């Protein structure tokens, strides 16, 4: 299987969220895991380290010996989750960036807002230079929320799973969200429940008695985003999201195809830039192992 289109789709795709369930690693362990994957052949897939802003000081201490020295090395990229006290958390972001300049940088923040006006207020309080994602629900407020984010130059975030079956949104709702983002010109990221490439039933935690449910696949989600960019409607996108056959997703020398839909490498690069940026996962090992099993990775 050619690497051209797959690299276009996968580059920087996975934001590492090992601190969060179901992995819920300690900070030292999560920092070590991220550093290990940064040295791997699959490092091209690795995006930002995700941490609550309130734990950035802890991250700095845990990663001190792992961070590159200032100079030619690439600094760690960090996405900070902003809590209810946005002003205090923003100060923590600025302090972290000053303390670890050239070694690590928070260049992305993620926050929640219940209404468009709340989103605009929170975004207006952020310092310049940060890429901001606001978690939104795929409900009747979606169009107004996306319009508010567009005005502020912000991005959307959708929750695609969790540790209980009820946390997994229906494919029709995810399809509606993707189509709305593409139409509004608002890029999005996904979080939770995308450990595996293709839609299938899996355990939702690592416990022996874990509940099981059908989880969304990240190839489904990002292929749907590429087709949405090309004009596919919600019903087509829902069909992509419901696909359970790995063989239905085909990479060749210059494109990704699903059934009779096709996205070129150039279209996939544009999709990642303009429509669907990344997804957060508490595991990097699972996406890598599954992609290798499918022949997408060597």
Rosetta blueprint (number, residue, H / E / L):
1 X L
2 X L
3 X L
4 X H
5 X H
6 X H
7 X H
8 X H
9 X H
10 X H
11 X L
12 X L
13 X L
14 X E
15 X E
16 X E
17 X L
18 X L
19 X L
20 X L
21 X L
22 X L
23 X L
24 X L
25 X L
26 X L
27 X H
28 X H
29 X H
30 X H
31 X H
32 X H
33 X H
34 X H
35 X H
36 X H
37 X H
38 X H
39 X L
40 X L
41 X H
42 X H
43 X H
44 X H
45 X H
46 X E
47 X E
48 X E
49 X E
50 X E
51 X E
52 X E
53 X H
54 X H
55 X H
56 X H
57 X H
58 X H
59 X H
60 X H
61 X H
62 X H
63 X H
64 X L
65 X L
66 X L
67 X L
68 X L
69 X L
70 X L
71 X L
72 X L
73 X L
74 X L
75 X L
76 X E
77 X E
78 X E
79 X E
80 X E
81 X E
82 X L
83 X L
84 X L
85 X L
86 X H
87 X H
88 X H
89 X H
90 X H
91 X H
92 X H
93 X H
94 X H
95 X H
96 X H
97 X H
98 X H
99 X H
100 X L
101 X L
102 X L
103 X L
104 X E
105 X E
106 X E
107 X E
108 X E
109 X E
110 X E
111 X E
112 X E
113 X L
114 X L
115 X L
116 X H
117 X H
118 X H
119 X H
120 X H
121 X H
122 X H
123 X H
124 X H
125 X L
126 X L
127 X L
128 X L
129 X L
130 X L
131 X E
132 X E
133 X E
134 X E
135 X E
136 X L
137 X L
138 X L
139 X L
140 X L
141 X L
142 X H
143 X H
144 X H
145 X H
146 X H
147 X H
148 X H
149 X H
150 X H
151 X H
152 X H
153 X L
154 X L
155 X E
156 X E
157 X E
158 X E
159 X E
160 X L
161 X L
162 X L
163 X L
164 X L
165 X H
166 X H
167 X H
168 X L
169 X L
170 X L
171 X H
172 X H
173 X H
174 X H
175 X H
176 X H
177 X H
178 X H
179 X H
180 X H
181 X H
182 X H
183 X H
184 X H
185 X L
186 X L
187 X L
188 X E
189 X E
190 X E
191 X E
192 X L
193 X L
194 X L
195 X L
196 X L
197 X L
198 X L
199 X L
200 X E
201 X E
202 X E
203 X E
204 X L
205 X L
206 X L
207 X L
208 X L
209 X L
210 X L
211 X L
212 X E
213 X E
214 X E
215 X E
216 X L
217 X L
218 X H
219 X H
220 X H
221 X H
222 X H
223 X H
224 X H
225 X H
226 X H
227 X H
228 X H
229 X H
230 X L
231 X L
232 X L
233 X L
234 X H
235 X H
236 X H
237 X H
238 X H
239 X H
240 X H
241 X H
242 X H
243 X L
244 X L
245 X L
246 X H
247 X H
248 X H
249 X E
250 X E
251 X E
252 X L
253 X L
254 X L
255 X E
256 X E
257 X E
258 X E
259 X L
260 X L
261 X E
262 X E
263 X E
264 X E
265 X H
266 X H
267 X H
268 X H
269 X H
270 X H
271 X H
272 X H
273 X H
274 X H
275 X L
276 X E
277 X E
278 X E
279 X E
280 X E
281 X E
282 X L
283 X L
284 X L
285 X H
286 X H
287 X H
288 X H
289 X H
290 X H
291 X H
292 X H
293 X H
294 X L
295 X L
296 X L
297 X L
298 X L
